[in-house]
Amino acid sequence: MAEKCLCEANEVILLPCSGGSNCGQLANTAAVRLTQDNVGTIFCLAGIGGHISGMIASTKAGKRIVAIDGCGVACAKKTLEHAGIELTDYIVITELGIKKTHDFDLPESDIVKVISAVEDSLAEMKAAAD
């Protein structure tokens, strides 16, 4: 029996790459904290990549769709584009001056830098709409 997606459409949908590097894990950690702070809701990028129809529909129903990629390989962005999902906001962690490594001791300052970049992106588009 197929599992039912528990995702519901949301104002701000956060889709981190969650890759196998510090930057992927920074993307995931930032998205979790932004969800805990009610800035948005983390959604399942793997479900999008797996073409789970309910997850794709819930994501498309969001007003702001934020992809957070760890690096320029752009796995999150490419996964979303492949599923026909348009991004409204896009963050690449290595473009924030954070070097990609396999050190999983994530400095709090790096987490805060990613969170700030997402919040700044959301604020820019909101200001432009006002």
C-alpha positions in Angstrom: 0.0 0.0 0.0 1.4 3.4 -1.0 2.1 5.9 1.8 0.1 9.1 1.8 2.0 12.3 1.7 1.3 14.5 4.8 2.5 17.6 3.0 0.0 20.4 2.6 0.3 23.5 0.6 2.0 26.3 2.4 2.9 29.9 2.0 6.7 29.2 2.0 8.0 25.8 1.0 11.7 25.0 1.8 13.5 22.3 -0.3 17.1 21.7 0.8 19.4 19.5 -1.1 20.5 17.7 2.0 23.6 16.3 0.1 26.6 14.4 1.4 28.7 17.4 2.3 28.8 20.1 5.0 26.9 22.4 2.5 24.2 19.9 1.9 23.7 19.4 5.7 23.8 23.2 6.2 20.9 23.5 3.7 19.0 20.9 5.6 19.7 22.3 9.1 18.8 25.8 7.9 15.5 24.5 6.5 14.7 22.7 9.7 15.3 25.8 11.8 13.3 28.0 9.4 10.5 25.5 9.8 10.8 25.6 13.6 10.7 29.4 13.5 7.5 29.3 11.3 9.3 31.0 8.4 8.3 28.2 6.1 7.8 24.4 5.9 10.5 21.9 4.9 9.3 19.6 2.2 10.7 16.3 0.9 13.0 16.9 -2.1 13.4 13.1 -2.4 9.7 12.7 -2.9 9.7 15.2 -5.7 12.6 13.3 -7.3 10.6 10.1 -6.9 7.7 11.7 -8.7 5.3 11.3 -5.8 2.2 13.0 -7.3 0.8 14.3 -4.0 4.2 15.9 -3.0 4.5 17.5 -6.4 1.0 18.9 -6.2 1.5 20.2 -2.7 4.7 21.9 -3.6 3.3 23.5 -6.8 0.5 24.9 -4.6 3.0 26.9 -2.5 3.2 30.6 -2.9 7.0 30.8 -2.4 9.1 27.8 -3.4 12.7 28.1 -2.0 15.4 25.7 -3.2 18.5 25.7 -1.0 21.4 24.0 -2.8 24.7 23.2 -1.1 26.8 23.9 -4.2 26.7 24.7 -7.9 25.9 21.1 -8.9 22.3 22.4 -8.2 20.7 19.0 -7.3 17.7 20.7 -5.6 17.1 23.1 -8.5 17.5 20.4 -11.2 15.2 18.0 -9.3 12.5 20.7 -9.0 12.8 21.7 -12.7 12.6 18.1 -13.8 9.3 17.9 -11.9 8.0 21.1 -13.6 8.2 23.1 -10.4 9.1 26.8 -10.7 11.3 28.3 -8.0 10.6 31.7 -6.6 13.8 31.8 -4.5 17.1 30.1 -4.9 20.1 29.9 -2.5 23.5 28.3 -3.3 25.5 27.9 -0.1 28.9 28.0 -1.7 28.0 31.4 -3.2 27.7 32.6 0.4 31.5 32.1 0.9 31.2 28.7 2.6 33.6 26.1 1.3 32.3 22.7 0.5 33.9 20.0 2.6 33.1 16.6 4.2 33.4 18.1 7.8 30.1 17.6 9.4 30.8 19.8 12.4 28.6 22.6 11.2 29.6 26.0 12.6 26.7 27.9 14.1 27.9 31.0 12.1 27.4 29.1 8.8 23.9 27.9 9.8 23.0 31.5 10.6 24.5 32.7 7.3 22.3 30.3 5.3 19.2 31.2 7.4 19.8 34.9 6.8 20.3 34.4 3.1 16.9 32.7 2.9 15.2 35.3 5.0 16.8 38.1 2.9 15.6 36.5 -0.3 12.0 36.2 1.1 12.1 39.8 2.2 13.4 41.1 -1.1 10.5 39.6 -3.1 8.0 40.7 -0.5 9.3 44.3 -0.6 9.1 44.3 -4.4 5.5 43.1 -4.3 4.5 45.9 -1.8 
